[in-house]
């Protein structure tokens, strides 16, 4: 037995039609494409949550950029825009 579970979800009809079109074009099942999209969504959100937790821990520890460091970065990026 494979290590998978069944998930039922609702899609609006326009999105389902787009998924069907993509499925046909890529020769992949709707289920495969939906699982891939969910995998990517979960991975991205896990990454964002971990990075936010790290940033909060740094802030709680008082680990901030100095005014000079911030000014240097601002100058670097605004200088290139001109």
C-alpha positions in Angstrom: 0.0 0.0 0.0 1.4 3.4 -0.9 1.9 6.1 1.6 -0.8 8.5 0.3 -4.1 9.8 1.4 -7.1 11.0 -0.5 -8.0 14.7 -0.2 -11.2 16.1 -1.7 -11.4 19.8 -2.5 -13.7 22.2 -4.3 -12.5 24.4 -7.2 -14.4 27.0 -9.0 -15.3 25.9 -12.5 -13.0 28.4 -14.2 -10.0 27.1 -12.3 -11.0 23.5 -12.9 -11.1 24.1 -16.6 -7.7 25.7 -16.5 -6.4 22.7 -14.5 -7.9 20.3 -17.1 -6.3 22.2 -19.9 -2.9 22.1 -18.2 -3.4 18.5 -17.4 -4.0 17.7 -21.1 -1.1 19.9 -22.3 1.4 18.3 -19.8 0.0 14.8 -20.1 -0.2 14.7 -16.3 -3.3 13.9 -14.2 -5.2 16.6 -12.4 -4.4 14.9 -9.2 -0.6 15.0 -9.9 -0.7 18.7 -10.8 -2.8 19.5 -7.7 -0.4 17.6 -5.5 2.6 19.3 -7.0 1.0 22.7 -6.5 0.2 21.9 -2.9 3.7 20.6 -2.3 5.2 23.9 -3.6 2.7 26.0 -1.6 3.5 24.1 1.6 7.3 24.3 1.0 7.2 28.0 0.4 5.1 28.7 3.4 7.2 26.5 5.6 10.3 28.4 4.4 8.6 31.8 5.1 7.5 30.7 8.6 11.0 29.5 9.5 12.6 32.7 8.2 10.1 34.8 10.1 10.9 32.8 13.3 14.6 33.4 12.8 14.1 37.1 12.2 12.0 37.4 15.3 14.6 35.6 17.3 17.3 38.0 16.0 15.1 41.0 16.8 14.4 39.6 20.3 18.2 39.3 20.8 18.6 42.9 19.7 20.5 41.9 16.6 19.6 44.9 14.3 21.5 46.7 11.6 23.1 49.9 12.6 21.9 53.2 11.1 25.2 53.3 9.1 24.6 49.9 7.6 21.0 50.8 6.6 22.2 54.0 5.1 24.9 52.2 3.1 22.4 49.8 1.7 19.9 52.6 0.8 22.7 54.5 -0.9 23.8 51.4 -2.8 20.3 50.8 -4.2 19.1 54.4 -4.7 22.4 55.3 -6.4 21.9 52.6 -9.0 18.4 53.8 -9.8 19.5 57.2 -10.9 
